[in-house]
Amino acid sequence: MPVMPDTTPTQSTQSYLVHNDSRQSTTTPVTKADVLVAGSLAVDFSCDFAPLEGNSKEVSPSMCTSNPAVIGQSLGGVGHNVALASHYAGSSTVFCSAVADDLSGKAALAALTEEGLGTEGVQTLSPSSGVGTAQYVAVNDARKDLVVAMADMRIMELPASDLDFDSKWASLVERTRPKWVVVDANWSPDVLAKWLASARQIAARVAFEPVSTAKAVRIFARADDGRAVIGPADTVPNHKLNLATPNGLELSSLYQAARANGLFDSPGWWEVIDGFKLSGSSSRDRLQSVTSAALVDQGIPQQNMQLLPFIPNIVTTLGRDGVLLTQLLRPGDPRLRSPDAAPYIISRADENNNIVGGLYMRLFPPETVLAEDAIVGVNGAGDTLLGVIIAGLAAGRELEDVIKIGQQASLRTLQSSRSVSPEIRNLAKLLQ
């Protein structure tokens, strides 16, 4: 079954995307959701060095001894942050993850209930699993710059055989039938493959958060049955992923992994790339006109374009350079004829092409660049962006229209001491 059902073409489907904040009970089963997020849930500890009075000039903690500090505890994890941002943005959201039956796990479940996400999708594993609830400890200096961090994410590395996937999660996907399923790369390749298969069963669209350069490549790795999570045959229109949100380094990691695994040698990949009708001499100037010479020199637009046959919508976060949207347009997409969209149309395919309509690329610079002393935390900014984007897509908005709202939400999280700023609730009305 293809990821996207055959429908009458609309502006949303032609771009390979289709385009109630009530608290969920931990006991009442969820019957319907717009978004299901499957990913990591962790208890985060932030240890900020606080020199004793009279030692105010000290900035960094001393090694191999105890240091005075201000220690804060919060709920985090990439999947949790994405789900919370989607929830704050007004989307009915189900969150799926795993905790251990330990003190941290009990605290995490209680915090989820307080946040309004609910716990129906969270598995609690017995001590016999040999792992604890995921935890992340960051030690910062007096300026709150990271000195060292330690992460215990073993619970997310468990094989599918140690998790009750079918009766717990697959049945939840079937019952709630979300429009979007978001997965993060903390899962093992085998579990990632199961999430993608469950989404395909209900024709839900799938977004992928790469998490890190090391974990991003799991989407192209092989599951326990020997088949790749995303393989050479998984090109449009039979793609398994609709959207990915890497940063620049994660994009490079995805590109290198796809090349190493032979994805760029497949006939399906070549058919899409050939449909762009871009020559080497003209493509650089065209890409540079919609991005910048620096980004083209880094190969960022080119790497996005090479990955489009497998992931037809890529939102690359570039820090102070903003966000780069790269899309594979379907034949008949209205933007191919729109004067407003013309500056962002890199190429148009032949009229008889049934798969490729064109290539759309647009750089969204940040509306505001914060001073360093105005940034409270950076860990949840990218997760916030994805959560708000997905909430907008689930509400029927177009991707290029919700990116700016996602950037506003990220700005609020950068200025917040929490992993996701509650002020995102004030942006929910913009997504309707």
C-alpha positions as CSV (number, residue, x, y, z in Angstrom):
1,M,0.0,0.0,0.0
2,P,1.5,3.4,-1.0
3,V,2.1,5.9,1.8
4,M,-0.2,8.4,0.1
5,P,-3.6,7.2,-1.1
6,D,-4.8,8.0,-4.6
7,T,-6.9,11.2,-4.3
8,T,-8.1,14.0,-6.5
9,P,-5.0,16.2,-6.7
10,T,-5.0,19.3,-4.5
11,Q,-2.3,21.8,-3.7
12,S,-1.4,19.8,-0.6
13,T,-1.1,16.4,-2.2
14,Q,0.7,17.7,-5.2
15,S,3.6,18.7,-3.0
16,Y,3.8,15.2,-1.5
17,L,2.2,16.6,1.7
18,V,-1.4,16.8,2.9
19,H,-1.7,19.5,4.1
20,N,-8.6,21.1,21.0
21,D,-5.9,21.4,23.5
22,S,-7.8,19.3,26.1
23,R,-5.9,17.3,28.7
24,Q,-5.9,13.6,28.0
25,S,-6.7,11.2,30.8
26,T,-4.3,8.5,31.7
27,T,-7.1,5.9,31.9
28,T,-9.6,6.9,29.2
29,P,-8.4,5.5,25.8
30,V,-7.8,8.0,23.1
31,T,-10.1,7.3,20.1
32,K,-8.8,9.8,17.6
33,A,-5.6,11.9,17.2
34,D,-4.3,14.2,14.5
35,V,-0.6,13.5,15.4
36,L,1.2,10.5,16.9
37,V,4.8,11.1,18.0
38,A,7.0,8.1,18.7
39,G,10.3,8.9,20.3
40,S,12.5,9.4,23.3
41,L,11.4,10.5,26.8
42,A,14.1,11.5,29.2
43,V,14.5,13.1,32.6
44,D,16.9,16.0,32.1
45,F,19.2,17.3,34.8
46,S,20.9,20.7,34.3
47,C,23.9,21.3,36.7
48,D,25.0,25.0,36.5
49,F,28.3,25.7,38.3
50,A,27.7,28.3,41.0
51,P,31.0,29.4,42.6
52,L,30.9,30.2,46.3
53,E,30.8,33.8,47.5
54,G,34.3,35.3,47.2
55,N,35.1,33.1,44.2
56,S,33.0,35.0,41.7
57,K,35.8,35.1,39.1
58,E,35.7,31.3,38.7
59,V,33.9,30.2,35.6
60,S,34.5,26.5,35.2
61,P,33.9,23.7,37.7
62,S,36.9,21.8,39.0
63,M,37.5,18.3,37.9
64,C,37.7,15.3,40.2
65,T,35.9,17.0,43.1
66,S,32.5,18.2,44.2
67,N,31.4,21.6,43.0
68,P,28.7,24.0,44.2
69,A,25.9,24.1,41.7
70,V,22.3,24.9,40.9
71,I,20.6,21.8,39.7
72,G,17.4,21.8,37.8
73,Q,15.2,18.8,36.7
74,S,12.8,18.7,33.8
75,L,11.2,16.4,31.3
76,G,12.9,16.1,27.9
77,G,13.7,13.8,25.1
78,V,13.4,14.6,21.4
79,G,10.1,12.7,20.9
80,H,8.6,14.3,24.1
81,N,9.6,17.8,23.0
82,V,8.1,17.4,19.6
83,A,4.9,16.0,21.0
84,L,4.6,18.7,23.6
85,A,5.1,21.4,21.0
86,S,2.4,19.9,18.8
87,H,0.1,19.7,21.8
88,Y,0.8,23.3,22.8
89,A,0.1,24.3,19.1
90,G,-3.4,23.0,19.4
91,S,-3.1,19.5,17.8
92,S,-4.6,16.4,19.4
93,T,-1.4,14.5,20.0
94,V,-0.6,11.0,21.2
95,F,2.9,10.3,22.6
96,C,4.5,6.9,22.5
97,S,7.7,6.0,24.3
98,A,9.1,3.8,27.0
99,V,10.1,4.2,30.7
100,A,11.4,1.8,33.3
101,D,9.6,0.9,36.5
102,D,11.9,3.2,38.6
103,L,11.8,6.5,40.4
104,S,12.6,8.5,37.2
105,G,10.0,6.6,35.3
106,K,7.3,7.3,37.8
107,A,8.3,11.0,37.8
108,A,8.2,11.1,34.0
109,L,4.7,9.6,33.9
110,A,3.4,12.1,36.5
111,A,4.9,15.0,34.5
112,L,3.4,13.8,31.3
113,T,0.0,13.9,32.9
114,E,0.6,17.4,34.2
115,E,1.6,18.5,30.7
116,G,-1.6,17.1,29.3
117,L,0.0,14.6,26.9
118,G,-1.3,11.5,28.7
119,T,0.5,8.2,29.2
120,E,-1.5,5.7,27.2
121,G,1.2,5.4,24.6
122,V,4.1,5.0,27.1
123,Q,5.2,1.4,28.0
124,T,6.6,0.8,31.5
125,L,9.3,-1.9,31.4
126,S,10.1,-4.2,34.3
127,P,13.5,-4.2,36.1
128,S,14.2,-7.4,34.3
129,S,14.8,-5.4,31.1
130,G,18.1,-4.3,32.6
131,V,17.7,-0.7,31.6
132,G,16.5,2.4,33.4
133,T,14.4,5.3,32.3
134,A,16.4,7.5,29.9
135,Q,18.3,10.3,31.6
136,Y,20.4,13.2,30.4
137,V,22.8,15.1,32.7
138,A,24.4,18.4,31.5
139,V,27.1,20.1,33.5
140,N,27.5,23.7,32.6
141,D,30.0,26.4,33.7
142,A,29.0,29.7,35.4
143,R,28.1,31.2,32.0
144,K,25.8,28.2,31.4
145,D,27.9,26.9,28.5
146,L,28.1,23.1,28.3
147,V,31.2,21.6,29.9
148,V,30.2,17.9,29.7
149,A,27.0,15.9,29.2
150,M,26.1,12.3,29.9
151,A,23.2,10.5,28.4
152,D,21.7,7.1,29.2
153,M,19.4,6.2,26.4
154,R,19.7,2.4,26.6
155,I,16.0,1.9,26.9
156,M,15.5,3.3,23.4
157,E,18.1,0.9,22.0
158,L,16.1,-2.2,23.0
159,P,15.2,-4.6,20.2
160,A,11.6,-4.9,19.1
161,S,11.4,-8.3,20.8
162,D,11.7,-6.6,24.2
163,L,8.9,-4.2,23.5
164,D,5.2,-4.9,23.2
165,F,4.9,-3.2,19.8
166,D,2.0,-4.9,18.2
167,S,-0.6,-5.0,21.0
168,K,0.5,-1.7,22.6
169,W,1.6,0.6,19.8
170,A,0.4,-0.8,16.5
171,S,-3.1,-1.2,17.9
172,L,-2.9,2.4,19.1
173,V,-2.0,3.6,15.6
174,E,-4.9,1.7,14.1
175,R,-7.4,3.0,16.7
176,T,-6.4,6.7,16.6
177,R,-5.6,6.8,12.9
178,P,-3.4,10.0,13.0
179,K,-2.9,12.1,10.0
180,W,0.8,12.3,10.8
181,V,3.2,9.9,12.6
182,V,6.5,11.4,13.8
183,V,9.4,9.2,14.6
184,D,12.8,10.1,16.0
185,A,16.1,8.3,15.4
186,N,16.6,7.2,19.0
187,W,14.8,3.9,18.1
188,S,16.7,0.9,16.8
189,P,16.4,0.3,13.0
190,D,14.1,-2.7,13.7
191,V,11.7,-0.5,15.7
192,L,11.9,2.3,13.2
193,A,10.8,-0.1,10.5
194,K,7.8,-1.2,12.6
195,W,6.7,2.4,13.1
196,L,6.9,3.1,9.4
197,A,5.0,-0.1,8.6
198,S,2.3,0.8,11.1
199,A,1.9,4.3,9.6
200,R,1.7,2.8,6.1
201,Q,-1.1,0.5,7.1
202,I,-3.4,3.5,7.8
203,A,-1.9,5.7,5.0
204,A,-0.6,8.2,7.6
205,R,2.2,10.6,6.5
206,V,5.5,10.2,8.3
207,A,8.0,12.8,9.6
208,F,11.5,11.9,10.7
209,E,13.6,13.7,13.2
210,P,17.3,12.6,12.8
211,V,18.3,13.5,16.4
212,S,22.1,13.4,15.8
213,T,24.7,12.6,13.1
214,A,25.3,9.2,14.6
215,K,21.7,8.2,14.9
216,A,20.3,9.8,11.7
217,V,21.8,7.0,9.6
218,R,19.6,4.4,11.2
219,I,16.8,5.3,8.7
220,F,19.0,3.7,6.0
221,A,20.2,0.8,8.1
222,R,19.0,-2.8,8.0
223,A,16.3,-4.1,10.4
224,D,16.5,-7.5,12.0
225,D,14.9,-9.1,9.0
226,G,17.7,-7.9,6.8
227,R,15.7,-5.3,4.9
228,A,16.7,-1.7,5.0
229,V,14.3,0.7,6.8
230,I,14.5,2.9,3.8
231,G,16.0,1.1,0.8
232,P,16.8,1.8,-2.9
233,A,13.2,0.9,-4.0
234,D,11.6,3.4,-1.6
235,T,11.4,6.3,-4.0
236,V,8.4,8.4,-4.8
237,P,5.6,7.6,-5.3
238,N,6.3,4.6,-3.1
239,H,8.2,6.5,-0.5
240,K,7.9,5.7,3.2
241,L,8.9,9.2,4.5
242,N,7.2,12.4,3.7
243,L,9.2,14.9,5.7
244,A,12.6,15.1,7.5
245,T,14.0,17.9,9.6
246,P,17.8,17.6,9.8
247,N,20.3,20.3,10.8
248,G,23.2,20.9,8.4
249,L,25.4,18.2,10.0
250,E,22.6,15.6,10.1
251,L,21.8,16.3,6.5
252,S,25.4,15.5,5.5
253,S,25.2,12.3,7.6
254,L,22.0,11.3,5.8
255,Y,23.5,12.0,2.4
256,Q,26.7,10.0,3.1
257,A,24.7,7.1,4.5
258,A,22.4,7.1,1.5
259,R,25.3,7.1,-0.9
260,A,27.2,4.4,1.0
261,N,24.1,2.1,1.0
262,G,23.6,2.4,-2.8
263,L,20.5,4.5,-2.7
264,F,21.8,6.8,-5.4
265,D,22.3,3.9,-7.8
266,S,18.7,2.9,-8.0
267,P,16.6,3.3,-11.1
268,G,13.8,5.1,-9.1
269,W,16.3,7.6,-7.8
270,W,17.7,8.4,-11.2
271,E,14.2,8.8,-12.7
272,V,13.4,11.5,-10.2
273,I,16.7,13.3,-10.5
274,D,16.7,13.2,-14.3
275,G,13.2,14.7,-14.2
276,F,14.6,17.9,-12.7
277,K,16.4,18.6,-16.0
278,L,19.2,20.4,-14.2
279,S,22.7,20.7,-15.8
280,G,25.8,21.0,-13.7
281,S,26.6,24.5,-15.1
282,S,23.2,26.0,-14.6
283,S,22.2,24.4,-11.3
284,R,24.9,26.1,-9.2
285,D,23.7,29.6,-10.2
286,R,20.1,28.7,-9.7
287,L,20.7,27.1,-6.3
288,Q,22.8,30.1,-5.2
289,S,20.1,32.5,-6.3
290,V,17.6,31.1,-3.7
291,T,20.1,30.3,-0.9
292,S,23.6,31.7,-0.8
293,A,27.1,31.1,-2.1
294,A,28.2,29.9,1.3
295,L,25.4,27.3,1.5
296,V,26.1,26.1,-2.0
297,D,29.8,25.8,-1.2
298,Q,28.9,23.6,1.7
299,G,26.8,21.4,-0.6
300,I,23.6,21.8,1.5
301,P,21.1,22.6,-1.3
302,Q,22.7,19.8,-3.5
303,Q,22.5,17.2,-0.7
304,N,18.9,18.1,-0.1
305,M,18.1,17.7,-3.8
306,Q,19.8,14.3,-3.9
307,L,17.7,13.0,-1.0
308,L,14.3,14.2,-2.4
309,P,13.5,11.0,-4.2
310,F,13.3,9.2,-0.8
311,I,12.2,12.2,1.3
312,P,10.2,14.6,-0.9
313,N,10.0,17.4,1.8
314,I,13.1,18.4,3.7
315,V,13.3,21.2,6.2
316,T,16.9,21.9,7.1
317,T,17.6,24.0,10.1
318,L,20.7,26.2,9.7
319,G,21.0,28.2,12.9
320,R,21.5,31.9,12.1
321,D,21.1,31.2,8.4
322,G,17.5,30.2,9.0
323,V,15.5,27.3,7.6
324,L,15.9,25.8,4.1
325,L,12.8,24.2,2.6
326,T,13.4,21.8,-0.3
327,Q,10.4,20.1,-2.0
328,L,9.8,17.7,-4.8
329,L,6.6,19.0,-6.4
330,R,4.1,16.7,-8.0
331,P,2.9,17.3,-11.6
332,G,0.1,19.9,-11.6
333,D,1.2,21.6,-8.4
334,P,-0.3,25.2,-8.6
335,R,3.0,26.7,-7.6
336,L,4.5,25.6,-11.0
337,R,2.2,28.3,-12.5
338,S,2.2,30.8,-9.7
339,P,4.1,34.2,-10.2
340,D,4.6,34.4,-6.4
341,A,6.3,31.0,-6.3
342,A,8.3,31.5,-9.4
343,P,11.5,32.8,-7.6
344,Y,11.7,29.5,-5.7
345,I,11.1,27.1,-8.6
346,I,14.5,25.7,-9.4
347,S,13.3,23.6,-12.3
348,R,10.2,22.2,-14.0
349,A,9.9,18.7,-15.4
350,D,8.5,17.8,-18.8
351,E,4.8,17.9,-19.1
352,N,4.5,14.2,-19.7
353,N,6.4,13.3,-16.4
354,N,3.9,11.5,-14.1
355,I,6.1,11.6,-11.0
356,V,8.0,14.9,-11.0
357,G,6.5,18.3,-11.5
358,G,9.4,20.4,-10.4
359,L,11.9,21.4,-7.7
360,Y,11.0,24.0,-5.1
361,M,13.6,25.5,-2.8
362,R,13.2,28.4,-0.4
363,L,15.3,29.9,2.4
364,F,13.5,31.3,5.4
365,P,15.9,33.7,7.2
366,P,15.2,34.1,11.0
367,E,13.0,37.1,11.7
368,T,15.0,37.8,14.9
369,V,18.5,36.9,15.8
370,L,18.8,36.8,19.6
371,A,21.9,38.1,21.5
372,E,23.8,35.4,23.2
373,D,22.8,36.6,26.7
374,A,19.1,36.3,25.7
375,I,19.4,32.6,24.9
376,V,18.4,30.5,27.9
377,G,18.6,27.1,26.3
378,V,19.0,25.6,22.8
379,N,18.2,21.9,23.2
380,G,14.5,22.0,22.4
381,A,14.5,24.7,19.6
382,G,14.6,22.3,16.7
383,D,12.1,19.9,18.3
384,T,9.7,22.8,18.8
385,L,10.0,23.8,15.2
386,L,9.0,20.3,14.1
387,G,6.2,19.9,16.5
388,V,4.6,23.2,15.4
389,I,5.1,22.4,11.7
390,I,3.4,19.1,12.2
391,A,0.5,20.7,14.1
392,G,0.1,23.1,11.2
393,L,0.2,20.4,8.5
394,A,-2.4,18.3,10.5
395,A,-4.6,21.3,10.5
396,G,-4.5,21.5,6.7
397,R,-1.9,24.3,6.3
398,E,0.8,24.3,3.7
399,L,4.4,23.6,4.7
400,E,5.8,26.9,3.4
401,D,3.1,28.8,5.4
402,V,3.8,27.1,8.8
403,I,7.6,27.3,8.8
404,K,7.6,31.0,9.8
405,I,5.2,30.1,12.7
406,G,7.5,27.3,13.7
407,Q,10.4,29.7,13.7
408,Q,8.5,32.0,16.1
409,A,7.9,29.1,18.4
410,S,11.5,28.1,18.3
411,L,12.4,31.7,19.3
412,R,10.2,31.4,22.4
413,T,11.8,28.1,23.4
414,L,15.3,29.6,23.0
415,Q,14.2,32.2,25.6
416,S,12.7,29.6,28.0
417,S,14.2,27.5,30.7
418,R,11.9,24.7,29.7
419,S,12.5,22.2,26.9
420,V,9.4,23.6,25.1
421,S,8.1,27.0,25.9
422,P,4.4,27.0,27.1
423,E,4.0,30.4,25.3
424,I,3.6,28.4,22.1
425,R,0.0,28.2,23.0
426,N,-0.3,31.8,22.0
427,L,0.6,30.8,18.4
428,A,-2.0,28.1,18.0
429,K,-4.5,30.4,16.5
430,L,-2.1,31.2,13.7
431,L,-2.2,27.6,12.5
432,Q,-6.0,27.4,12.2
